[in-house]
Amino acid sequence: MLTHLDACWRAQLRSLDTLRDGLGWRGLLRGAPLQSFRLDALEAFEAMRRDVRQRALAAFFALPDMDPERVEALEGRGGRAPSRFST
């Protein structure tokens, strides 16, 4: 999940660089380049945020179910996984 978040963040930064590079042309077309940049950057950030959230939820719900016997064993040990170094 962190790998995906990192990849999305790097893509977001590249997107902002592209927006910044086209800032001069936007100023000629729309008249307010800084406002235009802010709106486009906010839209890109919201799209990235939705994508990260969607993938995180998909990864969470794709987790395999635990075996009921294993759950009982973990509950009996106070929620700790059995240690191969236990005495």
Phi, psi and omega in degrees: 000319179295327177297318179294318178300317179297317179296319178295321180293319177297320177295322177298316179296320177296321178298318178295323176298318179296318177298318181295321179297327180268011184298320181297318179293323179296322180299322179291325184276318188254339177096329181235084187296321182293317178297319178298316179299315181298316180295315179294322179293320178295318178298317179295320180294317179296321177296318178296317181297318177297318180296316180296316180298315181298316180290325178295317178295320178297319179293321180296314182283350177270359179297140180289150176289144178274148176295131182304325178295322179293321178298315179298319179296320179292321179294324179291339180259018179075026178085000180270144176288147178300137182259139177282352180256013183290154182263000000 
